[in-house]
Amino acid sequence: MKAVIQRVTHASVKVDEQVVGQIGLGFVVLLGVANGDTQAQAELLAAKIAKLRVFEDDAGKMNLSLPDVNASVLCISQFTLCADMKKGNRPAFTPAAPPDVANSLYEHFCESLKAQGVPVETGVFGAQMHVELLNHGPVTIIMDTDMWRKP
């Protein structure tokens, strides 16, 4: 499971010109679900993101997490994060989980974030979406649950 986390001042997502999710201060999380990803990985990733300390404290040091600053997450499913670019210039998406599995794990990830006390807005799984955001910092973090797998 891969996530691109962007700290934002505000963000929204539209489907068919209609806003389906929006947040103020928080993170936009682009989530890619790969073949073999599990609910345990979704829970671990959600916990790491909920506790990610990239908001400034009174001293200006990145030391606060989403719950510390009453911030939210706008989570967008993005299978293109799982692209295989080993050959040529056209991405292969075979590493991405099938849609039914990906959607289930995407929803589990969002519920796991909510269980951490983080308000979550979402896009529409599988839809053509337009995401607008104001990156705050900019602060962008990439996480991949493969980095926490034990050999």
Rosetta constraint file for C-alpha pairs under 8 A:
AtomPair CA 1 CA 31 HARMONIC 7.23 0.50
AtomPair CA 1 CA 32 HARMONIC 5.69 0.50
AtomPair CA 1 CA 33 HARMONIC 4.78 0.50
AtomPair CA 1 CA 34 HARMONIC 5.75 0.50
AtomPair CA 1 CA 37 HARMONIC 6.01 0.50
AtomPair CA 1 CA 41 HARMONIC 7.12 0.50
AtomPair CA 1 CA 42 HARMONIC 7.32 0.50
AtomPair CA 1 CA 144 HARMONIC 5.72 0.50
AtomPair CA 1 CA 145 HARMONIC 5.44 0.50
AtomPair CA 1 CA 146 HARMONIC 7.37 0.50
AtomPair CA 2 CA 31 HARMONIC 5.83 0.50
AtomPair CA 2 CA 32 HARMONIC 4.99 0.50
AtomPair CA 2 CA 33 HARMONIC 6.61 0.50
AtomPair CA 2 CA 34 HARMONIC 7.94 0.50
AtomPair CA 2 CA 81 HARMONIC 6.78 0.50
AtomPair CA 2 CA 82 HARMONIC 7.46 0.50
AtomPair CA 2 CA 142 HARMONIC 7.47 0.50
AtomPair CA 2 CA 143 HARMONIC 5.74 0.50
AtomPair CA 2 CA 144 HARMONIC 4.36 0.50
AtomPair CA 2 CA 145 HARMONIC 6.51 0.50
AtomPair CA 3 CA 29 HARMONIC 6.25 0.50
AtomPair CA 3 CA 30 HARMONIC 5.45 0.50
AtomPair CA 3 CA 31 HARMONIC 4.63 0.50
AtomPair CA 3 CA 32 HARMONIC 6.26 0.50
AtomPair CA 3 CA 81 HARMONIC 7.95 0.50
AtomPair CA 3 CA 142 HARMONIC 5.79 0.50
AtomPair CA 3 CA 143 HARMONIC 5.15 0.50
AtomPair CA 3 CA 144 HARMONIC 6.35 0.50
AtomPair CA 4 CA 28 HARMONIC 7.97 0.50
AtomPair CA 4 CA 29 HARMONIC 5.66 0.50
AtomPair CA 4 CA 30 HARMONIC 5.12 0.50
AtomPair CA 4 CA 31 HARMONIC 6.78 0.50
AtomPair CA 4 CA 140 HARMONIC 7.00 0.50
AtomPair CA 4 CA 141 HARMONIC 5.91 0.50
AtomPair CA 4 CA 142 HARMONIC 4.62 0.50
AtomPair CA 4 CA 143 HARMONIC 6.48 0.50
AtomPair CA 5 CA 27 HARMONIC 6.15 0.50
AtomPair CA 5 CA 28 HARMONIC 5.79 0.50
AtomPair CA 5 CA 29 HARMONIC 4.65 0.50
AtomPair CA 5 CA 30 HARMONIC 6.60 0.50
AtomPair CA 5 CA 140 HARMONIC 5.54 0.50
AtomPair CA 5 CA 141 HARMONIC 5.08 0.50
AtomPair CA 5 CA 142 HARMONIC 6.20 0.50
AtomPair CA 5 CA 143 HARMONIC 7.86 0.50
AtomPair CA 6 CA 27 HARMONIC 5.32 0.50
AtomPair CA 6 CA 28 HARMONIC 5.21 0.50
AtomPair CA 6 CA 29 HARMONIC 6.56 0.50
AtomPair CA 6 CA 135 HARMONIC 6.52 0.50
AtomPair CA 6 CA 136 HARMONIC 7.91 0.50
AtomPair CA 6 CA 138 HARMONIC 7.69 0.50
AtomPair CA 6 CA 139 HARMONIC 5.84 0.50
AtomPair CA 6 CA 140 HARMONIC 4.46 0.50
AtomPair CA 6 CA 141 HARMONIC 6.54 0.50
AtomPair CA 7 CA 25 HARMONIC 7.82 0.50
AtomPair CA 7 CA 26 HARMONIC 5.78 0.50
AtomPair CA 7 CA 27 HARMONIC 4.57 0.50
AtomPair CA 7 CA 28 HARMONIC 6.63 0.50
AtomPair CA 7 CA 54 HARMONIC 7.89 0.50
AtomPair CA 7 CA 135 HARMONIC 5.88 0.50
AtomPair CA 7 CA 136 HARMONIC 5.47 0.50
AtomPair CA 7 CA 137 HARMONIC 7.34 0.50
AtomPair CA 7 CA 138 HARMONIC 7.09 0.50
AtomPair CA 7 CA 139 HARMONIC 5.43 0.50
AtomPair CA 7 CA 140 HARMONIC 6.47 0.50
AtomPair CA 8 CA 24 HARMONIC 7.64 0.50
AtomPair CA 8 CA 25 HARMONIC 5.79 0.50
AtomPair CA 8 CA 26 HARMONIC 5.42 0.50
AtomPair CA 8 CA 27 HARMONIC 5.57 0.50
AtomPair CA 8 CA 28 HARMONIC 6.82 0.50
AtomPair CA 8 CA 133 HARMONIC 6.55 0.50
AtomPair CA 8 CA 134 HARMONIC 5.42 0.50
AtomPair CA 8 CA 135 HARMONIC 4.40 0.50
AtomPair CA 8 CA 136 HARMONIC 4.64 0.50
AtomPair CA 9 CA 24 HARMONIC 5.84 0.50
AtomPair CA 9 CA 25 HARMONIC 4.50 0.50
AtomPair CA 9 CA 26 HARMONIC 6.62 0.50
AtomPair CA 9 CA 133 HARMONIC 7.62 0.50
AtomPair CA 9 CA 134 HARMONIC 5.60 0.50
AtomPair CA 9 CA 135 HARMONIC 6.41 0.50
AtomPair CA 9 CA 136 HARMONIC 5.55 0.50
AtomPair CA 10 CA 22 HARMONIC 7.55 0.50
AtomPair CA 10 CA 23 HARMONIC 5.56 0.50
AtomPair CA 10 CA 24 HARMONIC 4.08 0.50
AtomPair CA 10 CA 25 HARMONIC 5.36 0.50
AtomPair CA 10 CA 26 HARMONIC 7.13 0.50
AtomPair CA 10 CA 133 HARMONIC 5.84 0.50
AtomPair CA 10 CA 134 HARMONIC 5.74 0.50
AtomPair CA 10 CA 135 HARMONIC 7.90 0.50
AtomPair CA 11 CA 22 HARMONIC 5.59 0.50
AtomPair CA 11 CA 23 HARMONIC 5.45 0.50
AtomPair CA 11 CA 24 HARMONIC 6.49 0.50
AtomPair CA 11 CA 28 HARMONIC 7.17 0.50
AtomPair CA 11 CA 74 HARMONIC 7.27 0.50
AtomPair CA 11 CA 131 HARMONIC 7.27 0.50
AtomPair CA 11 CA 132 HARMONIC 5.48 0.50
AtomPair CA 11 CA 133 HARMONIC 4.09 0.50
AtomPair CA 11 CA 134 HARMONIC 6.43 0.50
AtomPair CA 12 CA 19 HARMONIC 6.79 0.50
AtomPair CA 12 CA 20 HARMONIC 7.72 0.50
AtomPair CA 12 CA 21 HARMONIC 5.59 0.50
AtomPair CA 12 CA 22 HARMONIC 4.01 0.50
AtomPair CA 12 CA 23 HARMONIC 6.41 0.50
AtomPair CA 12 CA 74 HARMONIC 7.50 0.50
AtomPair CA 12 CA 131 HARMONIC 5.81 0.50
AtomPair CA 12 CA 132 HARMONIC 5.34 0.50
AtomPair CA 12 CA 133 HARMONIC 6.49 0.50
AtomPair CA 13 CA 19 HARMONIC 5.70 0.50
AtomPair CA 13 CA 20 HARMONIC 5.99 0.50
AtomPair CA 13 CA 21 HARMONIC 5.38 0.50
AtomPair CA 13 CA 22 HARMONIC 6.37 0.50
AtomPair CA 13 CA 122 HARMONIC 7.89 0.50
AtomPair CA 13 CA 123 HARMONIC 6.09 0.50
AtomPair CA 13 CA 129 HARMONIC 6.48 0.50
AtomPair CA 13 CA 130 HARMONIC 5.52 0.50
AtomPair CA 13 CA 131 HARMONIC 4.37 0.50
AtomPair CA 13 CA 132 HARMONIC 6.28 0.50
AtomPair CA 14 CA 18 HARMONIC 5.04 0.50
AtomPair CA 14 CA 19 HARMONIC 4.24 0.50
AtomPair CA 14 CA 20 HARMONIC 5.59 0.50
AtomPair CA 14 CA 21 HARMONIC 7.25 0.50
AtomPair CA 14 CA 123 HARMONIC 7.49 0.50
AtomPair CA 14 CA 129 HARMONIC 5.63 0.50
AtomPair CA 14 CA 130 HARMONIC 5.16 0.50
AtomPair CA 14 CA 131 HARMONIC 6.52 0.50
AtomPair CA 15 CA 19 HARMONIC 6.55 0.50
AtomPair CA 15 CA 20 HARMONIC 6.63 0.50
AtomPair CA 15 CA 123 HARMONIC 7.76 0.50
AtomPair CA 15 CA 124 HARMONIC 7.42 0.50
AtomPair CA 15 CA 127 HARMONIC 7.01 0.50
AtomPair CA 15 CA 128 HARMONIC 6.47 0.50
AtomPair CA 15 CA 129 HARMONIC 5.08 0.50
AtomPair CA 15 CA 130 HARMONIC 6.70 0.50
AtomPair CA 16 CA 128 HARMONIC 7.99 0.50
AtomPair CA 16 CA 129 HARMONIC 7.78 0.50
AtomPair CA 20 CA 122 HARMONIC 7.32 0.50
AtomPair CA 20 CA 123 HARMONIC 6.13 0.50
AtomPair CA 20 CA 124 HARMONIC 7.62 0.50
AtomPair CA 21 CA 74 HARMONIC 7.02 0.50
AtomPair CA 21 CA 121 HARMONIC 5.24 0.50
AtomPair CA 21 CA 122 HARMONIC 5.48 0.50
AtomPair CA 21 CA 123 HARMONIC 5.99 0.50
AtomPair CA 22 CA 74 HARMONIC 6.68 0.50
AtomPair CA 22 CA 121 HARMONIC 6.40 0.50
AtomPair CA 23 CA 72 HARMONIC 6.28 0.50
AtomPair CA 23 CA 73 HARMONIC 6.95 0.50
AtomPair CA 23 CA 74 HARMONIC 6.44 0.50
AtomPair CA 23 CA 121 HARMONIC 7.12 0.50
AtomPair CA 24 CA 71 HARMONIC 7.29 0.50
AtomPair CA 24 CA 72 HARMONIC 7.09 0.50
AtomPair CA 25 CA 71 HARMONIC 5.25 0.50
AtomPair CA 25 CA 72 HARMONIC 6.49 0.50
AtomPair CA 26 CA 66 HARMONIC 6.62 0.50
AtomPair CA 26 CA 71 HARMONIC 4.61 0.50
AtomPair CA 26 CA 72 HARMONIC 4.69 0.50
AtomPair CA 26 CA 73 HARMONIC 5.59 0.50
AtomPair CA 26 CA 74 HARMONIC 7.87 0.50
AtomPair CA 27 CA 71 HARMONIC 7.82 0.50
AtomPair CA 27 CA 72 HARMONIC 6.48 0.50
AtomPair CA 27 CA 73 HARMONIC 4.80 0.50
AtomPair CA 27 CA 74 HARMONIC 6.30 0.50
AtomPair CA 28 CA 73 HARMONIC 5.74 0.50
AtomPair CA 28 CA 74 HARMONIC 4.76 0.50
AtomPair CA 28 CA 75 HARMONIC 5.90 0.50
AtomPair CA 28 CA 76 HARMONIC 7.53 0.50
AtomPair CA 28 CA 133 HARMONIC 7.91 0.50
AtomPair CA 29 CA 73 HARMONIC 6.81 0.50
AtomPair CA 29 CA 74 HARMONIC 6.15 0.50
AtomPair CA 29 CA 75 HARMONIC 4.72 0.50
AtomPair CA 29 CA 76 HARMONIC 6.15 0.50
AtomPair CA 30 CA 75 HARMONIC 6.05 0.50
AtomPair CA 30 CA 76 HARMONIC 4.93 0.50
AtomPair CA 30 CA 77 HARMONIC 5.91 0.50
AtomPair CA 30 CA 78 HARMONIC 5.86 0.50
AtomPair CA 31 CA 75 HARMONIC 7.05 0.50
AtomPair CA 31 CA 76 HARMONIC 6.10 0.50
AtomPair CA 31 CA 77 HARMONIC 4.90 0.50
AtomPair CA 31 CA 78 HARMONIC 5.40 0.50
AtomPair CA 31 CA 79 HARMONIC 7.43 0.50
AtomPair CA 31 CA 81 HARMONIC 7.44 0.50
AtomPair CA 31 CA 106 HARMONIC 7.38 0.50
AtomPair CA 32 CA 77 HARMONIC 6.19 0.50
AtomPair CA 32 CA 78 HARMONIC 5.02 0.50
AtomPair CA 32 CA 79 HARMONIC 4.83 0.50
AtomPair CA 32 CA 80 HARMONIC 6.94 0.50
AtomPair CA 32 CA 81 HARMONIC 5.16 0.50
AtomPair CA 32 CA 82 HARMONIC 5.95 0.50
AtomPair CA 32 CA 96 HARMONIC 7.44 0.50
AtomPair CA 33 CA 37 HARMONIC 6.54 0.50
AtomPair CA 33 CA 78 HARMONIC 7.88 0.50
AtomPair CA 33 CA 79 HARMONIC 6.41 0.50
AtomPair CA 33 CA 82 HARMONIC 7.07 0.50
AtomPair CA 33 CA 96 HARMONIC 6.01 0.50
AtomPair CA 33 CA 97 HARMONIC 5.77 0.50
AtomPair CA 33 CA 102 HARMONIC 5.47 0.50
AtomPair CA 33 CA 105 HARMONIC 7.25 0.50
AtomPair CA 33 CA 106 HARMONIC 7.29 0.50
AtomPair CA 34 CA 79 HARMONIC 7.86 0.50
AtomPair CA 34 CA 82 HARMONIC 6.14 0.50
AtomPair CA 34 CA 95 HARMONIC 5.62 0.50
AtomPair CA 34 CA 96 HARMONIC 4.20 0.50
AtomPair CA 34 CA 97 HARMONIC 4.55 0.50
AtomPair CA 34 CA 102 HARMONIC 7.48 0.50
AtomPair CA 35 CA 95 HARMONIC 5.79 0.50
AtomPair CA 35 CA 96 HARMONIC 5.58 0.50
AtomPair CA 35 CA 97 HARMONIC 4.27 0.50
AtomPair CA 35 CA 98 HARMONIC 7.48 0.50
AtomPair CA 36 CA 97 HARMONIC 7.46 0.50
AtomPair CA 37 CA 41 HARMONIC 6.58 0.50
AtomPair CA 37 CA 42 HARMONIC 7.89 0.50
AtomPair CA 37 CA 97 HARMONIC 7.91 0.50
AtomPair CA 38 CA 42 HARMONIC 6.47 0.50
AtomPair CA 38 CA 105 HARMONIC 7.21 0.50
AtomPair CA 39 CA 43 HARMONIC 6.19 0.50
AtomPair CA 39 CA 105 HARMONIC 6.30 0.50
AtomPair CA 39 CA 108 HARMONIC 6.84 0.50
AtomPair CA 39 CA 109 HARMONIC 7.67 0.50
AtomPair CA 40 CA 44 HARMONIC 6.18 0.50
AtomPair CA 41 CA 45 HARMONIC 6.02 0.50
AtomPair CA 41 CA 145 HARMONIC 6.36 0.50
AtomPair CA 42 CA 46 HARMONIC 6.07 0.50
AtomPair CA 42 CA 105 HARMONIC 6.74 0.50
AtomPair CA 42 CA 106 HARMONIC 7.80 0.50
AtomPair CA 42 CA 108 HARMONIC 6.75 0.50
AtomPair CA 42 CA 109 HARMONIC 4.85 0.50
AtomPair CA 42 CA 112 HARMONIC 7.42 0.50
AtomPair CA 43 CA 47 HARMONIC 6.17 0.50
AtomPair CA 43 CA 108 HARMONIC 7.70 0.50
AtomPair CA 43 CA 109 HARMONIC 6.14 0.50
AtomPair CA 43 CA 112 HARMONIC 5.60 0.50
AtomPair CA 43 CA 113 HARMONIC 7.80 0.50
AtomPair CA 44 CA 48 HARMONIC 6.20 0.50
AtomPair CA 44 CA 145 HARMONIC 7.98 0.50
AtomPair CA 45 CA 49 HARMONIC 6.14 0.50
AtomPair CA 45 CA 109 HARMONIC 7.71 0.50
AtomPair CA 45 CA 143 HARMONIC 7.97 0.50
AtomPair CA 45 CA 145 HARMONIC 6.74 0.50
AtomPair CA 46 CA 50 HARMONIC 6.05 0.50
AtomPair CA 46 CA 109 HARMONIC 6.06 0.50
AtomPair CA 46 CA 110 HARMONIC 7.58 0.50
AtomPair CA 46 CA 112 HARMONIC 5.88 0.50
AtomPair CA 46 CA 113 HARMONIC 5.05 0.50
AtomPair CA 46 CA 116 HARMONIC 7.86 0.50
AtomPair CA 47 CA 51 HARMONIC 6.23 0.50
AtomPair CA 47 CA 112 HARMONIC 7.53 0.50
AtomPair CA 47 CA 113 HARMONIC 6.79 0.50
AtomPair CA 47 CA 116 HARMONIC 6.78 0.50
AtomPair CA 48 CA 52 HARMONIC 5.93 0.50
AtomPair CA 50 CA 65 HARMONIC 6.64 0.50
AtomPair CA 50 CA 66 HARMONIC 5.94 0.50
AtomPair CA 50 CA 67 HARMONIC 7.27 0.50
AtomPair CA 50 CA 113 HARMONIC 6.61 0.50
AtomPair CA 50 CA 116 HARMONIC 6.55 0.50
AtomPair CA 50 CA 118 HARMONIC 6.85 0.50
AtomPair CA 51 CA 65 HARMONIC 5.31 0.50
AtomPair CA 51 CA 66 HARMONIC 6.90 0.50
AtomPair CA 51 CA 67 HARMONIC 7.94 0.50
AtomPair CA 52 CA 64 HARMONIC 7.66 0.50
AtomPair CA 52 CA 65 HARMONIC 5.36 0.50
AtomPair CA 52 CA 66 HARMONIC 7.35 0.50
AtomPair CA 53 CA 62 HARMONIC 6.09 0.50
AtomPair CA 53 CA 63 HARMONIC 4.93 0.50
AtomPair CA 53 CA 64 HARMONIC 4.57 0.50
AtomPair CA 53 CA 65 HARMONIC 4.35 0.50
AtomPair CA 53 CA 66 HARMONIC 7.65 0.50
AtomPair CA 54 CA 62 HARMONIC 4.62 0.50
AtomPair CA 54 CA 63 HARMONIC 5.99 0.50
AtomPair CA 54 CA 64 HARMONIC 5.99 0.50
AtomPair CA 54 CA 65 HARMONIC 6.35 0.50
AtomPair CA 54 CA 139 HARMONIC 7.81 0.50
AtomPair CA 55 CA 61 HARMONIC 7.74 0.50
AtomPair CA 55 CA 62 HARMONIC 4.98 0.50
AtomPair CA 55 CA 63 HARMONIC 6.03 0.50
AtomPair CA 55 CA 64 HARMONIC 4.79 0.50
AtomPair CA 55 CA 65 HARMONIC 6.13 0.50
AtomPair CA 55 CA 66 HARMONIC 7.71 0.50
AtomPair CA 55 CA 69 HARMONIC 7.59 0.50
AtomPair CA 56 CA 60 HARMONIC 4.93 0.50
AtomPair CA 56 CA 61 HARMONIC 4.93 0.50
AtomPair CA 56 CA 62 HARMONIC 4.27 0.50
AtomPair CA 56 CA 63 HARMONIC 5.77 0.50
AtomPair CA 56 CA 64 HARMONIC 6.06 0.50
AtomPair CA 57 CA 61 HARMONIC 5.52 0.50
AtomPair CA 57 CA 62 HARMONIC 6.36 0.50
AtomPair CA 57 CA 63 HARMONIC 5.80 0.50
AtomPair CA 57 CA 64 HARMONIC 6.14 0.50
AtomPair CA 64 CA 68 HARMONIC 5.70 0.50
AtomPair CA 64 CA 69 HARMONIC 6.98 0.50
AtomPair CA 65 CA 69 HARMONIC 6.63 0.50
AtomPair CA 66 CA 70 HARMONIC 5.98 0.50
AtomPair CA 66 CA 71 HARMONIC 4.88 0.50
AtomPair CA 66 CA 72 HARMONIC 6.71 0.50
AtomPair CA 66 CA 118 HARMONIC 6.95 0.50
AtomPair CA 67 CA 71 HARMONIC 6.22 0.50
AtomPair CA 67 CA 117 HARMONIC 6.80 0.50
AtomPair CA 67 CA 118 HARMONIC 6.39 0.50
AtomPair CA 71 CA 118 HARMONIC 7.27 0.50
AtomPair CA 71 CA 119 HARMONIC 7.46 0.50
AtomPair CA 72 CA 118 HARMONIC 5.87 0.50
AtomPair CA 72 CA 119 HARMONIC 4.90 0.50
AtomPair CA 72 CA 120 HARMONIC 5.87 0.50
AtomPair CA 72 CA 121 HARMONIC 7.75 0.50
AtomPair CA 73 CA 118 HARMONIC 7.11 0.50
AtomPair CA 73 CA 119 HARMONIC 6.36 0.50
AtomPair CA 73 CA 120 HARMONIC 4.84 0.50
AtomPair CA 73 CA 121 HARMONIC 6.21 0.50
AtomPair CA 74 CA 120 HARMONIC 5.89 0.50
AtomPair CA 74 CA 121 HARMONIC 4.75 0.50
AtomPair CA 74 CA 122 HARMONIC 5.47 0.50
AtomPair CA 74 CA 123 HARMONIC 7.74 0.50
AtomPair CA 75 CA 110 HARMONIC 7.33 0.50
AtomPair CA 75 CA 120 HARMONIC 6.99 0.50
AtomPair CA 75 CA 121 HARMONIC 6.28 0.50
AtomPair CA 75 CA 122 HARMONIC 4.92 0.50
AtomPair CA 75 CA 123 HARMONIC 6.81 0.50
AtomPair CA 76 CA 122 HARMONIC 5.94 0.50
AtomPair CA 76 CA 123 HARMONIC 5.46 0.50
AtomPair CA 76 CA 124 HARMONIC 7.80 0.50
AtomPair CA 76 CA 125 HARMONIC 7.74 0.50
AtomPair CA 77 CA 106 HARMONIC 6.73 0.50
AtomPair CA 77 CA 123 HARMONIC 7.49 0.50
AtomPair CA 77 CA 125 HARMONIC 6.16 0.50
AtomPair CA 77 CA 126 HARMONIC 7.67 0.50
AtomPair CA 79 CA 83 HARMONIC 7.53 0.50
AtomPair CA 79 CA 93 HARMONIC 7.59 0.50
AtomPair CA 79 CA 96 HARMONIC 5.94 0.50
AtomPair CA 79 CA 97 HARMONIC 7.94 0.50
AtomPair CA 80 CA 93 HARMONIC 6.87 0.50
AtomPair CA 80 CA 96 HARMONIC 7.76 0.50
AtomPair CA 82 CA 93 HARMONIC 6.44 0.50
AtomPair CA 82 CA 95 HARMONIC 5.87 0.50
AtomPair CA 82 CA 96 HARMONIC 5.28 0.50
AtomPair CA 83 CA 91 HARMONIC 5.56 0.50
AtomPair CA 83 CA 92 HARMONIC 5.56 0.50
AtomPair CA 83 CA 93 HARMONIC 4.83 0.50
AtomPair CA 83 CA 94 HARMONIC 7.52 0.50
AtomPair CA 83 CA 95 HARMONIC 6.67 0.50
AtomPair CA 83 CA 96 HARMONIC 7.20 0.50
AtomPair CA 84 CA 91 HARMONIC 5.62 0.50
AtomPair CA 84 CA 92 HARMONIC 5.02 0.50
AtomPair CA 84 CA 93 HARMONIC 6.20 0.50
AtomPair CA 84 CA 94 HARMONIC 7.48 0.50
AtomPair CA 84 CA 95 HARMONIC 6.80 0.50
AtomPair CA 85 CA 89 HARMONIC 6.87 0.50
AtomPair CA 85 CA 90 HARMONIC 7.16 0.50
AtomPair CA 85 CA 91 HARMONIC 5.27 0.50
AtomPair CA 85 CA 92 HARMONIC 6.71 0.50
AtomPair CA 96 CA 102 HARMONIC 7.92 0.50
AtomPair CA 97 CA 101 HARMONIC 6.11 0.50
AtomPair CA 97 CA 102 HARMONIC 5.34 0.50
AtomPair CA 98 CA 102 HARMONIC 5.94 0.50
AtomPair CA 99 CA 103 HARMONIC 5.87 0.50
AtomPair CA 99 CA 126 HARMONIC 7.89 0.50
AtomPair CA 100 CA 104 HARMONIC 6.25 0.50
AtomPair CA 101 CA 105 HARMONIC 6.27 0.50
AtomPair CA 102 CA 106 HARMONIC 5.92 0.50
AtomPair CA 103 CA 107 HARMONIC 6.08 0.50
AtomPair CA 103 CA 125 HARMONIC 6.69 0.50
AtomPair CA 104 CA 108 HARMONIC 6.16 0.50
AtomPair CA 105 CA 109 HARMONIC 6.00 0.50
AtomPair CA 106 CA 110 HARMONIC 6.34 0.50
AtomPair CA 107 CA 111 HARMONIC 6.18 0.50
AtomPair CA 108 CA 112 HARMONIC 6.01 0.50
AtomPair CA 109 CA 113 HARMONIC 6.29 0.50
AtomPair CA 110 CA 114 HARMONIC 6.33 0.50
AtomPair CA 110 CA 120 HARMONIC 6.70 0.50
AtomPair CA 111 CA 115 HARMONIC 6.17 0.50
AtomPair CA 112 CA 116 HARMONIC 6.51 0.50
AtomPair CA 113 CA 117 HARMONIC 6.86 0.50
AtomPair CA 113 CA 118 HARMONIC 5.68 0.50
AtomPair CA 113 CA 119 HARMONIC 7.70 0.50
AtomPair CA 113 CA 120 HARMONIC 7.25 0.50
AtomPair CA 114 CA 118 HARMONIC 4.83 0.50
AtomPair CA 114 CA 119 HARMONIC 5.81 0.50
AtomPair CA 114 CA 120 HARMONIC 6.40 0.50
AtomPair CA 123 CA 129 HARMONIC 7.26 0.50
AtomPair CA 124 CA 129 HARMONIC 7.64 0.50
AtomPair CA 135 CA 139 HARMONIC 7.09 0.50
AtomPair CA 144 CA 148 HARMONIC 7.98 0.50
AtomPair CA 145 CA 149 HARMONIC 6.95 0.50
